[in-house]
Amino acid sequence: MTQHVAKPSWQETLKSIFSGRMLVALVMGFTSGLPLLLTGSVLQAWLKDSGVSLAAIGAASLIGLPYTLKFLWAPLFDRFTLPLFGRRRGWLLLMQIILAAALVGLSLSNPATNLWGVALAALLVTFFSASQDIVVDAYRRESLHDAELGFGSALFVNGYRIGMLLAGGGGLILADLLSFPVMYQLMAAFMGVGIITTLLAREPALAPGAPRTLKSAVIEPFVEFFKREEAWLILAFILFYKLGDTLATAISTPFYLDLGFTKTEIGAVVKLFGFWATILGGTLGGIWILRMGMYRALWTFGILQMLSTFGFVLLAHLGPHLSGLAAVVAVENFTGGLGTAAFVGFMGAMTDKRFTATQYALLSSLMGVPRVILSAPTGWMAETMGWTLFFLTCTLMALPGLWLLRRFKGWTEPASA
């Protein structure tokens, strides 16, 4: 839990923004985001190109399970320290090297002749990618001051999205120009950026009371967290804060198509306005968190997220108006970037530095519940309720998270200067 600290001066703010710690957060975000689509949409394209059946391509989504189950082995990274580079950098360097090797291994497999070999290689990529995520999240929490968590998290998320863009859009272009195997080898080479950063970065100080046995590394993080009076409130807040925003965007593409927009219009607007609006929102959100504190930022960004969701209601009445689509996409992605910066920073602030890897893995897994599970019935809801009522419902779903936020006042709010 963060401490009650004085509002920083602009000189202190700029010093935090341009510190080496922030550059490390940005690069580590990049190396975390890079592998994600290489075992998702890019792999699906390779399988399709190799003549694999749609049924097998659909089943390949199970390869991503390590990302949702990473809390199961996260205690290992809290308990054990490798002989070189410290508890965080040692594990991070090892995971990055093995992850690069796994990408090379995937490039050497052939979906047309050995589908199971491809599946195993891709599963190794997701496992070591998820393991890298565990250590990166722990490193970021332990290397940044509490007041810096919002901006550091914003840069991490921006780096993550840049990595996804390179692997997703860039990966498909490279596969078209060269080949899928060569593209995967090039992506493995990009992991070198993370490896060099890990070697140059500083090892964060080991928190007093870190677990000394595997049993304590597994049990104590849960005991410590659920002993807090506010434990269930934290979990509920993580579940609800971005629920409405997540459900609305989960089915936004069919909504745009229903309104009469072409796929080209949707793709161009989402790529042109959506990506850069999200990056801008995350960056400015991180700076504003440094200035106003986490609590005020969560309130402000949460309200803006709710208002941006209402933009879908307005677009439903406006119809296929390209300027309206651009405005809604830009505002929604901008406020989504704001909210994510504060949200990810909040989760880091709620972890105990003795068990950062395990507790953050648990909280981030819960963060994915709305996206993975609760988004499943959105199509049925929209079909039953109609688009206007569906998006109005999504707008109102922001209220429980804002109501729960009242309980956190004083935890993350800076004192007046």
Secondary structure by P-SEA (a helix, b strand, c coil): cccccccccaaaaaaaaacaaaaaaaaaaaaaacccccccaaaaaaaaaacccaaaaaacccccccccccccaaaaaaccccccccaaaaaaaaaaaaaaaaaaaaaaccccccaaaaaaaaaaaaaaaaaaaaaaaaaaaaaccccaaaaaaaaaaaaaaaaaaaaaaaaaaaaaaccaaaaaaaaaaaaaaaaaaaaacccccccccccccccccccaaaaaaaaccaaaaaaaaaaccaaaaaaaaccaaaaaaaacccaaaaaaaaaacaaaaaaaaaaaaaaaaaaccaaaaaaaaaaaaaaaaaaaaaaaaacccaaaaaaaaaaaaaaaaaaaaaaaaaaaaacccccaaaaaaaaaaaaaccccccccaaaaaaaaccaaaaaaaaaacaaaaaaaacccccccccccc
